[in-house]
Amino acid sequence: MTSLDVRSRFPGLSDGWVRFDGPAGTLPVDTSVDAIADYMRSPKPANLGGEFAATKASDEVVATARATVARFLGAEANQVVFGPSTTNLMFAFTRALSRHWEPGDRIVCTQLDHDSNVSPWLLAARDVGATVEFLEVDPIDGTLDVEPLKDLCADGRTRWVAISGASNLTGHAPDLARATAIAHEMGARILVDGVARVPHLPTNVAELGVDVLSTSPYKWYGPHAGVLVVRDNLLREVEPYRVRPADYDGPPRWETGTPQIELLAGITAAAEFMMETPLDMEAERETRLLARLQEGLHEISGVTVHAPSVTPDRAPTVIFTVAGHSPEEVDRYLASRKIAVWHGDNYACELIDALGLRSTGGAVRAGIVRYTTADDVDALLAALGELTSGK
Ligand SMILES: Cc1ncc(COP(=O)(O)O)c(C=O)c1O
């Protein structure tokens, strides 16, 4: 399927805007929209776990979502936990984990991460007197070397390493296999924030061997929701905060309250869409477009790119600043041209600080996704060219 065919699958593109806001959330694919509406229009809506036809049909919707997401991520269905957002799940998960920590225990976070994989750890650690250390990025291009993890974990008190699967600002994807090997060797568990990674880079939980992976289906053409893939023994070992009757084994005891069953129907369709085109083929196309974008940005006088060079193992997201214009002004200017980007720190607080971009109001972010075309890239570059030349 060419990118032009793919575009016909996204009803949200009908207003003519050029969308580079994918890292903050993609448009939903048609089959995901239909699956949600179909469930809601059908006789299926009912709560879970009963004996009549509708409740059984709804149970089936949940089971199918778990199985499909598991297939997509190389996991087992009984490792897939759904929630309203990744951040929400992270707070619930870390709060439950911290009941097993002691004062002086250590958590390692990184300067690369979105705050969804930082604040939940900081607050959970604070509550029990554990400490949080940060693995630092290179201040020039924001890349993260995972080798120093060895020293950070050397005293054997590190319980968890919380690391980004790919940056939501620079697209940089650290060496997860190595980070996982070091964490495990040092007796720590590892949680990977896969939110900015899963839409672009092959991510197989079993092959990576990580303990937990987070991902948000609204970043891969599905509805607004969050997912944690948690290795089965952890789901059993860790006692979540939950209501007393919900004494089930496996994921449901982590899913407090009634899940958004209609959204799970949409998540199934989005995961199937992701599996329709092999990720490596799509990644090649996205990398080509990223190269076109990043090279074009380098050529515009006054534009500075704050990201590593373009390589296939990176997510196709880039940040830049424009001399003489704040990121907010650039964002507003592009919006006046019907081009959607984001600006600021996009919740990657430590990374913006490390790159020295806090005082300038962060940076402008543009991301390539499945419906991005070369014409979109050229439109963004042309608009920036006009802004900087004062046309
Ligand atoms: C890298 C990354 N991690 C985590 C999150 C938080 O995801 P959610 O909005 O599902 O809480 C985001 C959201 O933008 C993100 O980009």
The ligand as an ORCA input file, in Angstrom:
! r2SCAN-3c Opt
* xyz 0 1
  C       7.135      9.121     25.285
  C       5.842      9.280     26.005
  N       5.628      8.576     27.123
  C       4.482      8.661     27.809
  C       3.464      9.494     27.394
  C       2.219      9.551     28.191
  O       1.207      8.848     27.537
  P      -0.319      9.029     27.966
  O      -0.788     10.297     27.312
  O      -0.998      7.808     27.425
  O      -0.372      9.126     29.432
  C       3.635     10.269     26.234
  C       2.578     11.178     25.790
  O       2.767     12.027     24.970
  C       4.856     10.152     25.527
  O       5.093     10.847     24.411
*
